[in-house]
Amino acid sequence: MDTEFLLNADLDGNSFTFAGNEIGILLIHGFTATTTEVRLLANNLTKRGYTIHAPLLPGHGTTPDELNKTTYHNWIENVEEAYSYLHQKCPTIFVAGESMGALLALNLAMKHNEISGIICYSPAILAHHLWVSLLIRYFKSEIPKTGLSDDLPWKGYKVNPSRASAELFKLQNKVKKDLIKIQQPVCVFIGGKDIRISPKSGDYILDHIGSSLKEIHVFENSPHCMILAQDLPDIAEMTIAFIQNISKSDAS
């Protein structure tokens, strides 16, 4: 692995599975990141007995050039495979994702009504200036990132690959168009100090989904990658409470 392009290259960003009970949680990392992004959350969830599976998405954890060679269809296919793998182990599945991972979680749930619930952390449904990538991809292969000095234990690329960013924009539009298909319970978490997405992202999802059971939690001091920051303990507890409430409702 070429570590030149990766922030915190020493951290483990590979796919992982934690064995547990019959309730499975599929955790999906965000754009340019790795599974390091969801590992701390997974550690909290597995302590409660849940089975956890987190796939490393195509083009991630390698080089920005490799990510530029992927399409959003590749990410969707990978998540489908991960879901199939976890569903073989667990009859009850919740799907959760951070940023782009939240979009992939929503997209998966549109196709699988049997999924019990969806958890979205900093969902990239309204990302700032993402449409510009449709133009930039023809002139630049990558765009340097800002805000990489926040000292969070995050592993991923130091740049945004422009062609891949355009694919994220396409995925975003696909999910927006079909949000009404979401009928399962949805829980959304938003960071008040998130500079990557619009603060209206959570409300946008809740306003457009078809679910009757939906909730949103705003952590005013959390950054975009809120599941690696100071509010993780509270976010994890609220995630667990959401899963427990839905599981009890399904069992009754």
C-alpha positions in Angstrom: 0.0 0.0 0.0 1.3 3.4 -0.9 1.1 5.4 2.3 1.9 8.8 0.6 -1.7 9.5 -0.1 -3.2 8.3 3.2 -3.7 10.2 6.4 -2.9 8.0 9.4 -1.8 5.2 7.2 -0.8 3.0 10.2 -4.4 2.6 11.3 -6.4 -0.5 10.3 -8.8 0.4 7.6 -9.7 -3.1 6.2 -13.1 -4.7 6.2 -14.0 -6.3 9.5 -16.6 -8.4 11.2 -17.4 -8.7 14.9 -19.4 -11.8 15.8 -22.4 -11.3 18.1 -26.1 -12.0 18.5 -28.8 -12.3 15.8 -29.1 -8.6 15.4 -26.6 -7.5 12.7 -25.5 -3.9 12.0 -23.9 -3.1 8.7 -21.6 -0.1 9.0 -20.6 1.9 5.9 -17.8 4.4 5.9 -17.7 7.6 4.0 -16.1 9.0 0.8 -12.3 8.8 0.7 -12.3 7.2 4.2 -11.8 3.6 5.3 -13.4 1.4 8.0 -11.3 3.2 10.6 -14.0 5.8 10.4 -16.6 3.4 11.8 -14.4 1.2 14.0 -14.8 3.1 17.3 -18.6 3.1 16.9 -18.4 -0.7 16.1 -16.5 -1.2 19.3 -19.3 0.4 21.3 -22.0 -1.6 19.5 -20.3 -4.9 19.8 -20.1 -4.5 23.6 -23.9 -4.7 23.6 -23.8 -8.0 21.8 -24.6 -7.0 18.2 -23.0 -8.6 15.2 -21.1 -6.0 13.2 -19.9 -6.0 9.6 -18.0 -3.1 7.9 -16.8 -3.4 4.3 -14.0 -1.4 2.8 -15.6 0.2 -0.3 -14.0 -0.2 -3.8 -11.2 2.3 -4.5 -10.7 3.2 -0.9 -7.6 2.5 1.2 -5.4 2.3 -1.9 -4.7 5.4 -4.0 -6.8 8.3 -5.2 -6.2 7.1 -8.8 -7.9 3.8 -7.9 -10.9 5.7 -6.4 -11.1 7.7 -9.6 -11.6 4.5 -11.5 -14.6 3.4 -9.6 -18.3 4.4 -10.1 -21.1 4.7 -7.6 -22.4 1.4 -9.0 -19.3 -0.3 -7.7 -20.0 1.0 -4.2 -23.6 0.0 -4.4 -22.7 -3.5 -5.5 -20.1 -3.8 -2.7 -22.7 -2.8 -0.1 -25.2 -5.3 -1.5 -22.6 -8.1 -1.1 -21.8 -7.0 2.4 -25.5 -7.0 3.2 -26.0 -10.5 1.8 -23.0 -11.7 3.9 -24.4 -10.3 7.1 -28.0 -11.4 6.4 -26.7 -15.0 6.2 -25.6 -14.6 9.8 -28.4 -12.4 11.2 -32.2 -12.5 10.6 -32.5 -8.9 11.8 -30.4 -6.2 10.1 -29.9 -2.5 10.8 -27.8 -0.5 8.3 -25.8 2.6 9.3 -23.5 4.9 7.4 -21.4 8.0 7.7 -21.6 10.8 5.1 -21.6 8.9 1.7 -22.0 5.8 3.7 -25.4 7.1 4.8 -26.4 7.5 1.2 -25.5 4.0 0.5 -27.4 2.8 3.6 -30.5 4.6 2.4 -30.1 3.2 -1.1 -29.8 -0.3 0.2 -32.9 0.1 2.4 -34.9 1.2 -0.6 -34.3 -2.2 -2.1 -34.7 -4.3 1.0 -37.9 -3.7 3.0 -36.8 -6.3 5.4 -34.1 -4.0 6.8 -35.3 -3.0 10.3 -33.9 0.5 10.5 -31.5 3.0 9.1 -29.0 5.2 11.0 -27.4 8.2 9.2 -24.4 10.0 10.6 -23.7 13.3 8.8 -25.5 12.2 5.7 -24.1 13.8 2.5 -27.5 14.4 0.9 -26.8 18.2 0.7 -23.0 18.5 0.3 -21.4 21.9 -0.3 -20.4 22.6 -3.9 -20.3 18.9 -4.9 -21.8 19.7 -8.3 -18.5 21.5 -9.3 -16.8 18.1 -9.5 -18.7 17.5 -12.8 -16.6 20.2 -14.3 -13.4 19.9 -12.4 -12.9 16.2 -13.3 -12.0 17.2 -16.9 -9.1 19.5 -15.7 -7.9 18.1 -12.4 -7.6 14.5 -11.2 -7.8 15.5 -7.5 -8.5 18.5 -5.2 -6.5 19.0 -2.0 -8.6 18.7 1.2 -8.8 21.3 4.0 -9.5 20.6 7.6 -7.2 17.6 7.9 -5.6 18.8 11.1 -8.4 18.1 13.5 -6.4 15.3 15.1 -9.2 12.7 14.8 -8.2 9.1 14.3 -9.3 9.1 10.7 -7.7 7.1 7.9 -8.2 8.1 4.3 -7.0 10.2 1.4 -5.6 13.6 1.7 -7.3 14.7 -1.5 -10.7 14.4 -3.1 -10.4 12.5 -6.4 -12.5 14.6 -8.8 -14.0 11.8 -11.0 -15.0 9.9 -7.9 -16.5 13.1 -6.5 -18.6 13.4 -9.6 -19.8 9.8 -8.9 -20.7 10.8 -5.4 -22.8 13.6 -6.9 -24.6 11.1 -9.1 -25.2 8.9 -6.1 -26.6 11.8 -4.2 -29.1 12.6 -6.9 -30.1 9.0 -7.2 -30.9 8.8 -3.5 -32.7 12.1 -3.4 -35.0 11.0 -6.2 -36.1 7.8 -4.4 -36.2 8.9 -0.8 -40.0 8.4 -0.7 -39.3 4.7 -1.0 -37.9 4.6 2.5 -40.5 3.2 4.8 -38.4 1.9 7.6 -37.6 3.8 10.8 -34.8 6.3 10.3 -32.5 8.0 12.8 -30.3 10.9 11.7 -27.3 12.5 13.5 -26.0 16.0 12.5 -22.9 17.8 13.7 -23.3 21.6 14.4 -19.7 22.2 13.4 -19.9 20.2 10.2 -18.4 22.2 7.3 -18.8 19.4 4.7 -22.5 19.2 4.4 -25.5 21.6 4.7 -27.0 21.8 8.2 -30.3 21.2 6.5 -29.3 17.7 5.4 -31.0 15.9 8.2 -34.3 17.8 7.8 -34.2 17.2 4.1 -34.1 13.4 4.6 -36.8 13.4 7.2 -39.0 15.6 5.0 -38.7 13.4 1.9 -38.8 9.8 3.2 -42.0 7.8 3.5 -41.3 6.6 7.1 -43.7 7.4 9.9 -41.1 6.7 12.5 -38.1 9.1 12.2 -35.9 11.1 14.5 -33.0 13.6 14.3 -30.3 14.5 16.8 -28.1 17.5 16.5 -24.8 17.7 18.4 -23.8 21.3 18.3 -20.1 20.7 18.9 -19.6 17.8 16.6 -17.6 18.0 13.3 -18.5 16.1 10.1 -16.9 12.9 11.3 -18.9 13.0 14.5 -18.5 9.2 15.2 -14.7 9.8 15.8 -15.1 12.9 17.9 -16.0 13.9 21.5 -19.7 13.1 21.3 -19.2 9.5 20.2 -20.3 8.0 23.6 -23.6 9.8 23.5 -24.1 9.1 19.8 -23.4 5.4 20.4 -25.9 5.3 23.3 -28.6 7.0 21.1 -27.9 4.5 18.3 -28.3 1.6 20.7 -31.5 3.0 22.1 -32.9 3.4 18.5 -32.0 -0.2 17.7 -33.4 -1.5 21.0 -36.7 0.4 20.5 -37.2 -0.9 17.0 -36.2 -4.4 17.9 -38.7 -4.5 20.8 -41.4 -3.1 18.5 -40.7 -5.8 15.9 -40.8 -8.5 18.5 -44.2 -7.4 19.9 
